[in-house]
């Protein structure tokens, strides 16, 4: 079951799922800029806001996946590397 406020990846449109993090962020930034400028009518604003919310979810999922792959080096008391473990970057 998905957490409240987040969409499961399958719930995202294919065109958004296909975007890399940087492309999704660029589109999201463009949506925010256009919404803040007031250059779009109400109906278009609602559509853009909805797409922006989906882009945000996609970006958050990409960041979470990346953070889960990051590891930190564990050292012993003498400073020697003893292995790795998942990084705690919250």
C-alpha positions in Angstrom: 0.0 0.0 0.0 1.3 3.5 -0.9 1.9 6.1 1.7 -0.6 8.9 1.8 0.3 11.7 -0.6 2.6 9.6 -2.8 1.7 7.8 -6.0 3.0 4.4 -6.8 5.2 4.5 -9.9 2.5 2.7 -12.0 0.1 5.5 -11.3 2.3 8.0 -13.1 1.8 8.7 -16.8 4.3 7.0 -19.1 5.7 10.3 -20.3 6.6 11.3 -16.8 8.0 7.9 -15.8 10.3 8.1 -18.8 11.8 11.4 -17.7 15.2 11.5 -15.9 15.4 13.5 -12.7 16.9 16.6 -14.3 14.3 16.7 -17.1 11.5 16.2 -14.7 12.9 19.0 -12.4 13.3 21.4 -15.4 9.7 20.8 -16.4 8.5 21.2 -12.8 10.5 24.5 -12.5 8.9 25.7 -15.7 5.4 24.9 -14.4 6.1 26.7 -11.2 7.4 29.8 -13.1 4.4 29.9 -15.4 1.9 29.4 -12.5 3.6 32.1 -10.5 3.6 34.5 -13.4 -0.2 34.3 -13.8 0.1 33.9 -17.6 -2.3 30.9 -17.8 -6.0 30.7 -17.3 -7.7 28.8 -14.5 -8.3 25.6 -16.4 -4.8 25.5 -17.7 -3.5 26.3 -14.2 -5.4 23.3 -12.8 -4.0 21.0 -15.4 -0.4 22.3 -14.9 -0.7 22.0 -11.1 -1.9 18.4 -11.5 1.1 17.6 -13.8 3.4 19.4 -11.4 2.3 17.3 -8.5 3.0 14.1 -10.5 6.4 15.5 -11.5 7.2 16.2 -7.9 6.2 12.6 -6.9 8.5 11.3 -9.7 11.4 13.4 -8.6 10.9 12.4 -5.0 10.9 8.7 -6.0 14.1 9.2 -8.0 15.8 10.9 -5.1 14.7 8.2 -2.7 16.0 5.5 -5.0 19.3 7.3 -5.3 19.7 7.7 -1.6 19.0 4.0 -1.0 22.0 3.2 -3.3 24.4 5.5 -1.5 26.7 3.8 1.0 29.1 5.2 3.5 32.4 3.7 4.4 32.6 2.3 7.9 35.9 2.6 9.8 37.2 1.1 12.9 38.7 3.0 15.9 42.0 3.1 14.1 40.6 4.7 11.0 40.8 1.5 8.9 37.9 0.9 6.5 36.0 -2.2 7.6 33.2 -2.2 5.0 30.2 -0.2 4.0 26.6 0.3 5.1 23.7 2.3 3.8 24.1 6.0 4.4 21.7 7.7 6.8 21.1 10.9 4.9 17.6 11.9 6.2 
